[in-house]
Amino acid sequence: MKKSGLALLGVMVVAAVFMSGCSHKKDVRVLQAQVGAITDELVRLDASLQETRAAIVEEENRLNQLKSETNSSQMRLNSLREEEGVIQGIYRTPSGFELPSIKIQQALKNAGYYRGKLDGKIGPETRSSVKAFQKDNGLEADGVVGRQTWNKLKVYLDTIK
């Protein structure tokens, strides 16, 4: 409420007092002081309300910004998880040779060197099987499936021993 509207309210209260038959100047002054105090309090409350409304709008804007950032982060996380799933199943040598790790395990299993689960994870058991295969096939037994090892191992993909 604007201050002029509150002053008008005060005048109306004073007028109502006069019309009701109150003729004592002291009573009128007391009522005017009370109306002034009420007017001041209403102005203070109105200003406080405006500040509160502005703070609410500011927080709603911040909330919307955070929701947007959360959605972007979630989409990026999902993308990275998909990428991780693809990368996780790829075996890479230090020289950059790449092939699906599940195929390495399958070929080793078919060749009789690997007895573990076909999970696409090159762990200690898979590396140990690779070393044994390399040793038996005249290759350097380093546990790395490079081009030479793969050329000898891939023939076992389509066969079962």
N, C-alpha and C positions, 0 to 999 in steps of 0.2 A: 504494500500500500504506500502511495506517495505521501510525503510530509504534508502537502497542501490538503490532501484528502483527510488526513488525520486531524489537521487543524479545523477543518470544517466539521468533523465529528465532534471535536471539543466545543465548538460554538453551538452545535445542535444540543449537546448535553446541557450547556449553560442555559440555553433558551428553554429547554424542557424544565429546568429547575425553576426558572422565573414563572413559567406558565403554571407550574404546580403550586404556586403560592409561596414559595420560599423567598422571603424578602430581606433576610439578613445579609448584609454585605460580607460579614465574616464567613458565613456558610458558602456564599458564592465564591469567595476567594479560595476557600478550602477545596471546593469542587473543581475550580479552575486549575489549582495545583495538581490535584489528583488526575484530571484529564491530561494535563501537560506531562505528568509522569507516565501515564498510560500511553500517551502518544510517543514519548521517547522510547519506551519499551517496545512498542510495536515497530518503530523504525529500526531498532536494534535487531529484533527478531526477523524482520524482513530482510535486512542485510545478511544476517546469519543464514537464512534460508537460501538466498541467492548464492552465497559462498558454497553451501552444501550442494546445491544443484550443479554448480560449476565443477565441484570436486567429483560428483557422481558421473558427469559427462566425461571428465578426464579419465577416471578409472574404467569406464565402459570402453573408451577408446583404447586404453592400454590393454584391457582384456582381449579386445578384438585383435590387436596387434600380436599379443602372445598366442592366441588361437591360430592365427595365420602362420606364425613362426613354428608352432608345434606341428601344424599340418605339413609345412615344408620339411621339417626335420623328420617326420614320420615317413614321408615319401622318399627322402634321401636314404633313410635307414632301410626301408624295404628294398630300394634299388641296390644298396650295398649288400644286403643279405642274399639277393638273387645272384649278384656278381660273385659273392663268396661261394655260393653253391656250385656255380660253374667252375670257378677257379679251383675249388677244393678237389674236384675230380680230375684235375690236370696234373700230370707229373712233368716237372721241368728239370733238366740237367743244368749244371753250371754253365755249359756252353750255349744254352738256350733251346736245346732240343725238347720238344713237348709232345706228349701223347696221353691219352686217357689212362689213368692209373688202374682202373678196373680191368683194362685189357692186359696190362702187365700181370696182374694177379691171375687173370683167367689163363693166360698163356703159361705161366709158371705152374698153375694147378694142373693144366692139361699135360704139361711135360713131367709132372710128378715131383715137382720141387716145393710146391706150396700147399699146405694143408689147412690154412686159416680160412676165415670168412672172407668172401668177396665183398669188401666194403668200400673199395676205392681209396683206402687210406694206406699210404706207403709207410709202414711202421717197421719196427725191429724184425718181426717175423718175415715180412716181405723182403727187406734188405738182405737178411740172412739167406733166403731162398735165391735171391739174385746172385749173391756171392757164390753159392754152391753151383748154380747153373753156369756162371762164368768160368769157374775153376774146371768144371767137367767139359767145357767147350773151348778150352785153350785161350780164354780171354783174361785180361787183368781182372782179378777178383776184388773190385773196389765197391761193389754194391750199387753202382750207378748204372742205370739203364740208358746208355748212350746209343749212338747209331749202330755201332758194331754189335753190341749185345742185342739190341732190338731186332736187327736183321736176322740173327740166329734164333731169337725167341719167338718172333711173330709167326713163324711157321706152325707153331703149336696152338694158335688161336682156333683153327678150324678142326683140329684133331683132338681126340681124347685118348689118353693112355690109360 
